[in-house]
Amino acid sequence: MQPPFRHVFRPDPLAFFLTWTTYGTWLPGDSRGWTDGAGSMHTAAPQLARAAQRAMNGPAIGLSVSQRRRVEQSIVQHAAVRGWTLHAVQCRTTHVHVVVTATGVAPETIMAQFKAWGTRALNAMRDRQSESHGRVWTRGGSMRRIYDDEGLAAVVVYVVECQDGGRYEAGR
């Protein structure tokens, strides 16, 4: 006799919802709340925010439209090279959202690789445009695990439709 419900055990998440910010745009202690390097959320801490501002080694980084498109392209290309399923990506002026399936890979590794390839893409643009970049990304970021289809659909909609228009969605 079968139980009245079936729970499917999923040892790995179905996908990861990754978010990271550009350098200096969302500091520890920020009044909007903030995420530490491990992805834990914290409430505002004005003294910490002031200390983080004083500790900055360069200006806050805001990305232009062309830079944002190049970061998105680098993420799409890197996911394809790795064989990861990219559900959505959106690079904004001050942050990046990615929804990706990469079975057996830690979200920290995925985020680090996307940041590294995004930085390389921006550095290549800098060489052509004589722009000066310091550090591009903050350390860490938000790494949410998605375990079901409904959750996956919800974060894809958030990334694609709730960020002033979308760039990449699988199947488009």
CORRA-V824939 format. One record per residue. N is the residue number from 1. RES is the residue in one letter. PHI is phi in radians with two decimals (* if undefined). BURIAL is b if it has 24 or more other ideal C-beta (glycine too) atoms within 12 Angstrom, else e. Layout:
<<N & RES & PHI & BURIAL> <N & RES & PHI & BURIAL>>
//
This chain:
<<1 & M & * & e> <2 & Q & -1.57 & e> <3 & P & -1.14 & e> <4 & P & -1.20 & e> <5 & F & -2.39 & e> <6 & R & -2.14 & e> <7 & H & -1.79 & e> <8 & V & -1.62 & e> <9 & F & -1.33 & e> <10 & R & -2.14 & e> <11 & P & -1.16 & e> <12 & D & -1.82 & e> <13 & P & -1.10 & b> <14 & L & -1.17 & b> <15 & A & -2.79 & b> <16 & F & -2.09 & b> <17 & F & -1.89 & b> <18 & L & -1.86 & b> <19 & T & -2.43 & b> <20 & W & -2.46 & b> <21 & T & -1.97 & b> <22 & T & -1.38 & b> <23 & Y & -0.97 & b> <24 & G & 1.42 & b> <25 & T & -1.70 & b> <26 & W & -2.61 & b> <27 & L & -1.43 & b> <28 & P & -0.93 & b> <29 & G & 1.57 & b> <30 & D & -0.87 & b> <31 & S & -1.13 & e> <32 & R & -1.46 & e> <33 & G & 1.59 & e> <34 & W & -2.76 & b> <35 & T & -1.96 & b> <36 & D & -1.41 & b> <37 & G & -1.06 & e> <38 & A & -1.62 & e> <39 & G & 1.56 & b> <40 & S & -1.46 & e> <41 & M & -1.50 & e> <42 & H & -2.37 & e> <43 & T & -1.45 & e> <44 & A & -1.01 & e> <45 & A & -2.52 & e> <46 & P & -0.96 & e> <47 & Q & -1.12 & e> <48 & L & -1.12 & e> <49 & A & -1.08 & b> <50 & R & -1.13 & e> <51 & A & -1.13 & e> <52 & A & -1.13 & b> <53 & Q & -1.08 & e> <54 & R & -1.16 & e> <55 & A & -1.46 & e> <56 & M & -1.11 & e> <57 & N & -1.71 & e> <58 & G & -3.08 & e> <59 & P & -1.29 & e> <60 & A & -1.13 & b> <61 & I & -1.81 & b> <62 & G & -2.07 & e> <63 & L & -1.65 & b> <64 & S & -1.32 & e> <65 & V & -1.03 & e> <66 & S & -1.16 & e> <67 & Q & -1.16 & b> <68 & R & -1.07 & b> <69 & R & -1.11 & e> <70 & R & -1.19 & b> <71 & V & -1.10 & b> <72 & E & -1.02 & b> <73 & Q & -1.04 & b> <74 & S & -1.13 & b> <75 & I & -1.19 & b> <76 & V & -1.03 & b> <77 & Q & -1.14 & e> <78 & H & -1.18 & b> <79 & A & -1.05 & b> <80 & A & -1.12 & e> <81 & V & -1.07 & e> <82 & R & -1.40 & e> <83 & G & 1.37 & e> <84 & W & -1.51 & b> <85 & T & -1.58 & b> <86 & L & -1.65 & b> <87 & H & -1.53 & b> <88 & A & -2.87 & b> <89 & V & -2.54 & b> <90 & Q & -2.59 & b> <91 & C & -1.77 & b> <92 & R & -1.82 & b> <93 & T & -1.06 & e> <94 & T & -2.13 & b> <95 & H & -2.83 & b> <96 & V & -2.26 & b> <97 & H & -2.03 & b> <98 & V & -2.40 & b> <99 & V & -2.06 & b> <100 & V & -2.51 & b> <101 & T & -1.88 & b> <102 & A & -2.56 & b> <103 & T & -1.03 & e> <104 & G & 1.40 & e> <105 & V & -2.01 & b> <106 & A & -1.22 & e> <107 & P & -1.06 & b> <108 & E & -1.07 & e> <109 & T & -1.17 & e> <110 & I & -1.05 & b> <111 & M & -1.06 & b> <112 & A & -1.05 & e> <113 & Q & -1.18 & b> <114 & F & -1.10 & b> <115 & K & -1.10 & b> <116 & A & -1.08 & e> <117 & W & -1.24 & b> <118 & G & -1.13 & b> <119 & T & -1.11 & b> <120 & R & -1.03 & e> <121 & A & -1.09 & b> <122 & L & -1.19 & b> <123 & N & -1.10 & e> <124 & A & -1.11 & e> <125 & M & -1.16 & b> <126 & R & -1.05 & e> <127 & D & -1.04 & e> <128 & R & -1.42 & e> <129 & Q & -1.86 & e> <130 & S & 0.98 & e> <131 & E & -1.53 & e> <132 & S & -1.92 & e> <133 & H & -2.01 & b> <134 & G & -1.60 & e> <135 & R & -1.21 & e> <136 & V & -1.63 & b> <137 & W & -1.98 & b> <138 & T & -1.32 & b> <139 & R & -1.30 & b> <140 & G & 1.16 & b> <141 & G & 2.69 & b> <142 & S & -1.58 & b> <143 & M & -2.28 & b> <144 & R & -1.62 & b> <145 & R & -1.67 & b> <146 & I & -1.97 & b> <147 & Y & -1.91 & e> <148 & D & -2.49 & e> <149 & D & -1.09 & e> <150 & E & -1.14 & e> <151 & G & -1.12 & e> <152 & L & -1.09 & b> <153 & A & -1.05 & e> <154 & A & -1.14 & e> <155 & V & -1.27 & b> <156 & V & -1.12 & b> <157 & V & -1.06 & e> <158 & Y & -1.02 & b> <159 & V & -1.19 & b> <160 & V & -1.41 & b> <161 & E & -1.86 & e> <162 & C & -1.90 & e> <163 & Q & -2.17 & b> <164 & D & 1.12 & e> <165 & G & 1.83 & e> <166 & G & -2.01 & b> <167 & R & -2.00 & b> <168 & Y & -2.31 & b> <169 & E & -2.48 & b> <170 & A & -0.93 & e> <171 & G & 1.56 & e> <172 & R & -1.58 & e>>
//
